[in-house]
């Protein structure tokens, strides 16, 4: 049992961590671009904020249709693999990370960027200051994205298939154990999931303190 839980936990960390990193790559860049474009952000950010609450089963269904053998990406045979879950979770957390990072960059521009301009800083210097001051907020947004990714069920179940030793993660394992009536095992897995999320949150606080010092 211990080996199974460890295997599922490590796989959950790998899948959700990879999805968060991939999503952060384009979300942070998009958020920065939007923070410098008031016209586009006026429409894009409200849309992304609305998409934060999109049901995960809907994303899972759309991905299933796209990745199935009859779908446009069926040739890559990604369905029922960890990579399908990574793709789905990356899409899921993109609106969240983008919206949060946009707020961080906007506040940094308003607080530090304008001040730097008035003091005669160049465009490059202003950008460096804004990005440096935004690092704690960007890290916090990424951690929230990770917590959202590792706690979702619909995508992992629909495009991952809950295959033992291959695509089974904490949330799908919990659902399986509950359906089998193995509530004790489900509770243990749930505790592991909570501990992971809390540990990541505390790690964020430590990173913030290290950065400020």
Secondary structure in CASP SS format (residue, H / E / C, confidence):
PFRMAT SS
TARGET T0000
AUTHOR 0000-0000-0000
METHOD secondary structure of the structure
MODEL  1
X C 1.00
X H 1.00
X H 1.00
X H 1.00
X H 1.00
X H 1.00
X H 1.00
X H 1.00
X H 1.00
X H 1.00
X H 1.00
X H 1.00
X H 1.00
X H 1.00
X H 1.00
X H 1.00
X H 1.00
X H 1.00
X H 1.00
X H 1.00
X H 1.00
X H 1.00
X H 1.00
X H 1.00
X H 1.00
X H 1.00
X H 1.00
X H 1.00
X H 1.00
X H 1.00
X H 1.00
X H 1.00
X H 1.00
X H 1.00
X H 1.00
X C 1.00
X C 1.00
X H 1.00
X H 1.00
X H 1.00
X H 1.00
X H 1.00
X H 1.00
X H 1.00
X H 1.00
X H 1.00
X H 1.00
X H 1.00
X H 1.00
X H 1.00
X H 1.00
X C 1.00
X C 1.00
X C 1.00
X C 1.00
X H 1.00
X H 1.00
X H 1.00
X H 1.00
X H 1.00
X H 1.00
X H 1.00
X H 1.00
X H 1.00
X H 1.00
X H 1.00
X H 1.00
X C 1.00
X C 1.00
X C 1.00
X C 1.00
X C 1.00
X C 1.00
X H 1.00
X H 1.00
X H 1.00
X C 1.00
X C 1.00
X C 1.00
X C 1.00
X C 1.00
X H 1.00
X H 1.00
X H 1.00
X H 1.00
X H 1.00
X H 1.00
X H 1.00
X H 1.00
X H 1.00
X H 1.00
X H 1.00
X H 1.00
X H 1.00
X H 1.00
X H 1.00
X H 1.00
X H 1.00
X H 1.00
X H 1.00
X H 1.00
X H 1.00
X H 1.00
X H 1.00
X H 1.00
X H 1.00
X H 1.00
X H 1.00
X H 1.00
X H 1.00
X H 1.00
X H 1.00
X H 1.00
X H 1.00
X H 1.00
X H 1.00
X H 1.00
X H 1.00
X C 1.00
X C 1.00
X C 1.00
X C 1.00
X H 1.00
X H 1.00
X H 1.00
X H 1.00
X H 1.00
X H 1.00
X H 1.00
X H 1.00
X H 1.00
X H 1.00
X H 1.00
X H 1.00
X H 1.00
X H 1.00
X H 1.00
X H 1.00
X H 1.00
X H 1.00
X H 1.00
X H 1.00
X H 1.00
X H 1.00
X H 1.00
X H 1.00
X H 1.00
X H 1.00
X H 1.00
X H 1.00
X C 1.00
X C 1.00
X C 1.00
X H 1.00
X H 1.00
X H 1.00
X H 1.00
X H 1.00
X H 1.00
X H 1.00
X C 1.00
X C 1.00
X C 1.00
X C 1.00
X C 1.00
X C 1.00
X C 1.00
X C 1.00
X C 1.00
X H 1.00
X H 1.00
X H 1.00
X H 1.00
X H 1.00
X H 1.00
X H 1.00
X H 1.00
X H 1.00
X H 1.00
X H 1.00
X C 1.00
X C 1.00
X H 1.00
X H 1.00
X H 1.00
X H 1.00
X H 1.00
X H 1.00
X H 1.00
X H 1.00
X H 1.00
X H 1.00
X H 1.00
X H 1.00
X H 1.00
X H 1.00
X H 1.00
X H 1.00
X H 1.00
X H 1.00
X H 1.00
X H 1.00
X H 1.00
X H 1.00
X H 1.00
X H 1.00
X H 1.00
X H 1.00
X H 1.00
X H 1.00
X H 1.00
X H 1.00
X C 1.00
END
